[in-house]
Amino acid sequence: METVKVRPTRKVRAYEEIVRQLESLIQKGKLKPGDRLASERDLADQFGVSRVTVRQALSVLRAMGLVESLVGDGTFARRSESLTVAVMASYVNAAKSTLLQQLELRRVIEPEVARLAAERATPAQLREIFKYTQLQQRRLEAGLSFVEEDSAFHLAIAKSSGNDLLVRMIQGIHELLRGSREESLRSHDAMERSLVGHQRITDAIRLHDPRAAHRAMLRHVLEIEMTITDWYEHHPEH
């Protein structure tokens, strides 16, 4: 990656330009499958943007199936060769979609996923969903962020829907929004509100109440949407 030349880019919607440049390098073979990308710090320096902007771009590229991140090893170029979240990402045109469009997609999809989960969740799947609310509670009490547990919670609900395509869509949606969610869930109050929403959703699914699950998820998604948009209003440079 260090030998590949990139151009500094504008800070307004900068992550889209980062996605465009890195996607082009991968598609042209200048970044080959298995090549390690530079660190977030180095990419931020090369593109002339913040690390938050780089993380948002990498989230989009992961959703498109063009890169993969390995804990402790870094981020690597890859080519998507199967029906994965990259298919969904291409349908919603991830690199060109706005944050509001991504949030709107979540608002449309996730309440219905919760409704299906309330109808179909098995006892084992219910335990899995509940497990992640407990993990989030423990991390909240310890003053730690729970972005990973948040994603795992929503993915467990999607798996409970019994629809593999919806599972892939939820994976893609959460990858697209990963950067903004990481920032918006930094405060204790935001995490507390998120956890309360998750507990309402869990209760409705455990009771096998589809309408209540749909309503609880919609309320939660709208609350998170407000948190994310509020964060960006106060951090326009991202």
C-alpha positions as CSV (number, residue, x, y, z in Angstrom):
1,M,0.0,0.0,0.0
2,E,2.9,2.3,0.8
3,T,4.0,2.3,-2.9
4,V,0.5,3.1,-4.2
5,K,-0.1,6.8,-4.9
6,V,-3.3,8.4,-3.7
7,R,-4.5,12.0,-3.9
8,P,-5.5,14.2,-0.9
9,T,-9.3,14.8,-1.1
10,R,-12.0,17.2,0.0
11,K,-13.2,16.8,3.6
12,V,-16.9,17.3,2.6
13,R,-18.2,13.8,1.9
14,A,-14.5,12.8,1.8
15,Y,-15.2,9.2,2.6
16,E,-17.0,8.7,-0.7
17,E,-13.8,9.8,-2.6
18,I,-11.7,7.5,-0.5
19,V,-14.0,4.6,-1.4
20,R,-13.8,5.6,-5.0
21,Q,-10.0,5.7,-5.1
22,L,-9.5,2.5,-3.1
23,E,-12.2,0.6,-5.1
24,S,-10.4,1.7,-8.3
25,L,-7.0,0.5,-7.1
26,I,-8.5,-2.9,-6.2
27,Q,-10.4,-3.3,-9.4
28,K,-7.4,-2.3,-11.5
29,G,-5.2,-4.8,-9.6
30,K,-2.9,-2.2,-8.1
31,L,-4.1,-3.4,-4.7
32,K,-4.3,-7.2,-5.1
33,P,-6.3,-9.6,-2.9
34,G,-4.3,-10.2,0.2
35,D,-2.4,-6.8,0.1
36,R,-2.4,-5.0,3.4
37,L,-3.7,-1.5,3.4
38,A,-1.9,1.2,5.3
39,S,-2.9,1.9,8.9
40,E,-5.9,4.2,9.6
41,R,-3.5,6.8,10.7
42,D,-1.4,6.6,7.6
43,L,-4.4,6.6,5.3
44,A,-5.8,9.6,7.1
45,D,-2.4,11.4,6.4
46,Q,-2.3,10.3,2.8
47,F,-5.9,11.4,2.0
48,G,-5.7,14.5,4.2
49,V,-8.7,13.6,6.3
50,S,-9.6,12.5,9.9
51,R,-9.3,8.9,11.0
52,V,-13.1,8.9,11.6
53,T,-13.5,9.6,7.9
54,V,-11.2,6.7,7.0
55,R,-13.1,4.3,9.3
56,Q,-16.3,5.3,7.5
57,A,-14.8,4.6,4.1
58,L,-13.4,1.3,5.2
59,S,-16.9,0.3,6.6
60,V,-18.4,0.9,3.1
61,L,-15.6,-1.1,1.4
62,R,-16.1,-4.0,3.9
63,A,-19.9,-3.9,3.1
64,M,-19.0,-4.0,-0.6
65,G,-16.8,-7.0,0.0
66,L,-13.7,-5.3,-1.3
67,V,-11.7,-5.3,2.0
68,E,-11.6,-7.4,5.1
69,S,-10.3,-6.4,8.6
70,L,-8.6,-9.0,10.8
71,V,-8.3,-8.1,14.5
72,G,-4.7,-7.4,15.3
73,D,-3.5,-7.8,11.7
74,G,-5.0,-4.9,9.8
75,T,-7.2,-4.4,6.7
76,F,-6.6,-6.3,3.5
77,A,-7.8,-6.0,-0.1
78,R,-10.0,-8.7,-1.4
79,R,-12.4,-9.5,-4.3
80,S,-16.0,-10.5,-3.6
81,E,-16.7,-13.7,-5.4
82,S,-20.0,-14.9,-3.9
83,L,-23.4,-13.7,-2.8
84,T,-22.6,-11.9,0.3
85,V,-23.3,-8.5,1.8
86,A,-21.5,-7.1,-1.2
87,V,-24.5,-7.9,-3.3
88,M,-26.8,-5.9,-1.0
89,A,-24.2,-3.0,-1.0
90,S,-24.2,-2.9,-4.8
91,Y,-28.0,-2.7,-4.8
92,V,-28.1,0.3,-2.4
93,N,-25.1,1.8,-4.2
94,A,-23.2,2.1,-0.9
95,A,-20.4,4.3,-2.1
96,K,-22.8,7.0,-3.4
97,S,-25.5,6.7,-0.8
98,T,-25.9,9.5,1.8
99,L,-25.9,8.9,5.5
100,L,-29.6,9.7,5.6
101,Q,-30.3,7.1,2.9
102,Q,-28.5,4.5,4.9
103,L,-30.4,5.4,8.0
104,E,-33.7,5.3,6.1
105,L,-32.8,1.8,4.8
106,R,-32.3,0.7,8.3
107,R,-35.6,2.2,9.4
108,V,-37.4,0.3,6.6
109,I,-35.8,-3.1,7.1
110,E,-35.1,-3.7,10.8
111,P,-38.6,-3.3,12.3
112,E,-39.8,-6.0,9.8
113,V,-36.8,-8.2,10.7
114,A,-37.8,-7.9,14.4
115,R,-41.4,-8.8,13.6
116,L,-40.3,-12.0,11.8
117,A,-38.0,-12.8,14.7
118,A,-40.9,-12.5,17.2
119,E,-42.8,-15.0,15.1
120,R,-40.0,-17.5,14.4
121,A,-37.3,-17.3,17.1
122,T,-36.4,-20.6,18.7
123,P,-35.5,-20.9,22.4
124,A,-31.8,-21.2,21.5
125,Q,-32.0,-18.0,19.3
126,L,-33.8,-16.2,22.1
127,R,-31.0,-17.1,24.5
128,E,-28.5,-15.7,21.9
129,I,-30.4,-12.4,21.6
130,F,-30.6,-12.1,25.4
131,K,-26.9,-12.9,25.8
132,Y,-25.9,-9.8,23.9
133,T,-28.1,-7.5,26.0
134,Q,-26.4,-8.9,29.1
135,L,-23.0,-8.3,27.5
136,Q,-23.9,-4.8,26.7
137,Q,-25.1,-4.2,30.2
138,R,-21.8,-5.4,31.6
139,R,-19.8,-3.2,29.3
140,L,-22.0,-0.2,30.1
141,E,-21.4,-0.7,33.8
142,A,-17.7,-1.0,33.2
143,G,-17.7,2.3,31.1
144,L,-16.8,0.5,27.9
145,S,-18.3,0.9,24.4
146,F,-20.3,-1.9,23.0
147,V,-20.4,-1.4,19.3
148,E,-19.4,-5.0,18.5
149,E,-22.1,-6.3,20.9
150,D,-24.6,-3.9,19.4
151,S,-23.9,-5.4,15.9
152,A,-24.0,-8.9,17.2
153,F,-27.4,-8.2,18.9
154,H,-29.0,-7.0,15.6
155,L,-27.4,-9.9,13.7
156,A,-28.8,-12.4,16.2
157,I,-32.3,-11.0,15.6
158,A,-31.8,-11.2,11.8
159,K,-30.8,-14.8,12.1
160,S,-33.9,-15.5,14.2
161,S,-36.0,-14.2,11.2
162,G,-35.1,-17.4,9.3
163,N,-34.3,-15.4,6.2
164,D,-30.7,-15.6,5.0
165,L,-31.0,-12.6,2.7
166,L,-32.2,-10.4,5.5
167,V,-29.2,-11.6,7.6
168,R,-26.9,-10.4,4.8
169,M,-28.7,-7.1,4.5
170,I,-28.4,-6.4,8.2
171,Q,-24.7,-7.2,8.0
172,G,-24.3,-4.7,5.1
173,I,-26.4,-2.0,6.8
174,H,-24.4,-2.2,10.0
175,E,-21.1,-2.2,8.1
176,L,-22.1,0.9,6.2
177,L,-23.0,2.7,9.5
178,R,-20.2,1.3,11.6
179,G,-18.1,4.5,11.7
180,S,-21.0,6.7,12.7
181,R,-22.2,4.3,15.3
182,E,-18.8,4.1,16.8
183,E,-18.8,7.8,17.3
184,S,-22.4,8.2,18.4
185,L,-22.1,5.4,21.0
186,R,-19.2,6.9,22.8
187,S,-21.2,8.7,25.5
188,H,-22.7,6.8,28.5
189,D,-26.1,8.4,27.9
190,A,-26.2,7.3,24.3
191,M,-25.2,3.7,25.2
192,E,-27.8,3.7,28.0
193,R,-30.6,4.7,25.6
194,S,-29.5,2.1,23.1
195,L,-29.5,-0.6,25.7
196,V,-33.0,0.3,26.9
197,G,-34.2,0.1,23.3
198,H,-32.5,-3.3,23.0
199,Q,-34.2,-4.6,26.1
200,R,-37.6,-3.5,24.9
201,I,-37.0,-5.3,21.6
202,T,-35.8,-8.4,23.4
203,D,-38.8,-8.5,25.7
204,A,-41.2,-8.3,22.7
205,I,-39.4,-11.1,20.8
206,R,-39.3,-13.3,23.9
207,L,-43.1,-12.8,24.2
208,H,-43.5,-13.7,20.5
209,D,-45.4,-10.5,20.0
210,P,-44.7,-9.4,16.4
211,R,-46.5,-6.0,16.6
212,A,-44.7,-5.1,19.8
213,A,-41.3,-6.2,18.3
214,H,-41.9,-4.1,15.2
215,R,-42.9,-1.1,17.3
216,A,-40.0,-1.5,19.7
217,M,-37.4,-1.8,16.9
218,L,-38.8,1.2,15.0
219,R,-38.7,3.3,18.1
220,H,-35.1,2.2,18.7
221,V,-33.9,2.8,15.2
222,L,-35.5,6.3,15.2
223,E,-33.7,7.1,18.5
224,I,-30.4,5.9,17.2
225,E,-31.0,7.9,14.0
226,M,-31.5,11.0,16.0
227,T,-28.3,10.3,18.0
228,I,-26.2,9.8,14.8
229,T,-27.5,12.8,12.9
230,D,-27.1,15.0,16.0
231,W,-23.5,13.8,16.4
232,Y,-22.8,14.8,12.7
233,E,-24.4,18.2,13.2
234,H,-22.0,18.8,16.0
235,H,-19.0,17.4,14.0
236,P,-19.5,18.7,10.5
237,E,-15.9,18.1,9.6
238,H,-16.7,14.4,9.4
